Amino acid sequence: MPRQPRFSLPGQPQHVIVRGNNKSTIFHQEVDRNFFLSALQDGLVKHGCALHAYVLMTNHVHLLMTPTTTESIPKTMQALGRRYVQYFNRKYGRTGT
């Protein structure tokens, strides 16, 4: 069953959590965190989100974001996920999400 659409209210800060599949590690090295932050920054600029705070844990991420439109957070997270998953899979010889 697909995930329900995220409720998004433009101009209001929202707490977003991203977890690795089965709580698996999503950052093995510092360079992974740096790539993630770079991809996040690109998505924020492109899709109109402000980032107020973040925490990068080994198997999950917390983001405090304010969207400018109802599509800002979903589009930002989609762009980030696509880019980071490709990077991670290529680097660590993996496939899938």
N, C-alpha and C positions, 0 to 999 in steps of 0.2 A: 504494500500500500504506500503511495507516495506521501511525502511529508506535507503537512498543511502549510499554506503560504504564511510567511512571517508577517505579523502585524507591524506596519511601519508608519510612523507619524512624523512627517518632515519637520525639522527644527527641534525635535526632542531627542535627547541622548538615549542611546540604547546599549544594553550589555549584550555582546555577541560572544558565544563560546564555540570554538572549533576543536573537535577531538579527533585523534587518530582512530582508524578502524580497530575495533576490539581493544581500545586503549593502548594501541601500539605506539612506539616512539615515532615522533615526527621530526625531531631534530637530533641528529647524531653528532654534529660538529658545529662549532661557532659559525662556520661559513654557511651552513644551512639556515641558521637564524638570520644571518645578514641577507641572504637571498630572499627569504620570506619577507623581511621588512622592506626590501627594495620593491618586490612585487606588490606588496600591500600599498606602498606609497604611490606606485603607478596607478593602481586601481582607485585609490582615494581621489586622486587628481582627476582621472578620466571620468569618474562617475559621480563626483560631487558629494563626498563625505568628509567630515572633519573627524580626526582621531584625537581624543583627549588623553587616553591612557591605554597601556597594553601590558600584558604579562605573558611571557613566553615560557611555558613549562615544557618538560621533555615530551609529554604526550598530549598536551592541549594548550590552547591559547585563549586568553580573555582580552576582549577589545571593548572600549567604551567609545562609541561612534555616534555622531549626529548626522543624519541624512538630510540632503536638501530637497529630495523628491522621494516618493514612495518606492521608486525603483533603485535608489542609490545604494542601499546596503545589499540587496540581492545581486545586483550587477557587479558591485565591488567584490563580493565574496565569490561569485562565479568566476570572475577574471583571475582572482588570486588563486583559487583552487586549481583551475586549469593550468596555470603557469607553474605553480609550486609542485603539483603532482608530476608533471612532465619532467621537471628538474630532478625531483627526488627519485623517480623511477629510473631515469637515465643514469644518474649517479650511482645508485645502489643495485642496478640490475634487476629491477622489479617490474611488475605489470599491474594494471588495475588501478583502483581508486586509492 
